[in-house]
């Protein structure tokens, strides 16, 4: 699969979009910060999917999340991808990668 390259929003816009996905105060204050260092960078759709996965894993380990909470957050990764990727082709590609790693519902 060829991967489309996209520019992520600037820091303020990226933070706003990430925080809009989940209004849980703990997640809003902690999880988005794991991605803010990518603000304004150009990434492939694969790179965005990987960055989201790595941010999730870092957050999960730091917070020592119970499995049920980790599963719920992991299942939100497609929502985060939709929130931060504007290009429809890049969105589709990133979602395919993310969804391939999600457990069946």
For each residue, the residues with C-beta under 8 A, 3 or more apart:
1: 46 93 96
2:
3: 44 45 46 47 90 93
4: 44 45 87 89 90 93
5: 42 43 44 45 90
6: 42 43 44 45 48 85 86 87 90
7: 40 41 42
8: 14 38 39 40 41 42 43 48 84
9: 13 14 17 39 40 84
10: 13 14 39 40
11: 14 15 36 39 40
12: 15 16
13: 9 10 16 17 39
14: 8 9 10 11 17 18 32 35 36 38 39 40 84
15: 11 12 18 19 32 36 39
16: 12 13 19 20
17: 9 13 14 20 21 83 84
18: 14 15 21 31 32 35 80 83 84
19: 15 16 22 23 28 32
20: 16 17 83
21: 17 18 76 79 80 83
22: 19 27 28 31 73 76 79
23: 19 28
24: 27 28
25: 28 29
26: 29 30 63
27: 22 24 30 31 73
28: 19 22 23 24 25 31 32
29: 25 26 33
30: 26 27 33 34 59 62 63
31: 18 22 27 28 34 35 55 56 59 73
32: 14 15 18 19 28 35 36
33: 29 30 36
34: 30 31 54 55 56 58 59
35: 14 18 31 32 38 39 51 52 55 84
36: 11 14 15 32 33 39
37:
38: 8 14 35 41 43 51
39: 8 9 10 11 13 14 15 35 36
40: 7 8 9 10 11 14
41: 7 8 38
42: 5 6 7 8
43: 5 6 8 38 47 48 51
44: 3 4 5 6 47 48 90
45: 3 4 5 6 48 49 85 87 89 90 91 92 93 94 97
46: 1 3 49 50 93 94 97
47: 3 43 44 50 51
48: 6 8 43 44 45 51 52 81 84 85 90 94
49: 45 46 52 53 81 93 94 97 98
50: 46 47 53 54 97
51: 35 38 43 47 48 54 55
52: 35 48 49 55 56 77 80 81 94 98
53: 49 50 56 57 77 98 101
54: 34 50 51 57 58
55: 31 34 35 51 52 58 59
56: 31 34 52 53 59 60 73 74 77
57: 53 54 60 61
58: 34 54 55 61 62
59: 30 31 34 55 56 62 63 65 73
60: 56 57 63 65 70 73
61: 57 58 64
62: 30 58 59
63: 26 30 59 60
64: 61
65: 59 60 69 70 73
66: 69 70
67: 70 71
68: 71 72
69: 65 66 72 73
70: 60 65 66 67 73 74
71: 67 68 74 75 103
72: 68 69 75 76
73: 22 27 31 56 59 60 65 69 70 76 77
74: 56 70 71 77 102
75: 71 72 78 102 105
76: 21 22 72 73 79 80
77: 52 53 56 73 74 80 81 98 102
78: 75 81 82 95 98 99 102
79: 21 22 76 82 83
80: 18 21 52 76 77 83 84
81: 48 49 52 77 78 84 85 91 94 95 98
82: 78 79 85 91 95
83: 17 18 20 21 79 80
84: 8 9 14 17 18 35 48 80 81
85: 6 45 48 81 82 90 91 94
86: 6 90 91
87: 4 6 45 90 91
88: 91 92
89: 4 45 92 93
90: 3 4 5 6 44 45 48 85 86 87 93 94
91: 45 81 82 85 86 87 88 94 95
92: 45 88 89 95 96
93: 1 3 4 45 46 49 89 90 96 97
94: 45 46 48 49 52 81 85 90 91 97 98
95: 78 81 82 91 92 98 99
96: 1 92 93 99 100
97: 45 46 49 50 93 94 100 101
98: 49 52 53 77 78 81 94 95 101 102
99: 78 95 96 102
100: 96 97
101: 53 97 98
102: 74 75 77 78 98 99
103: 71
104:
105: 75
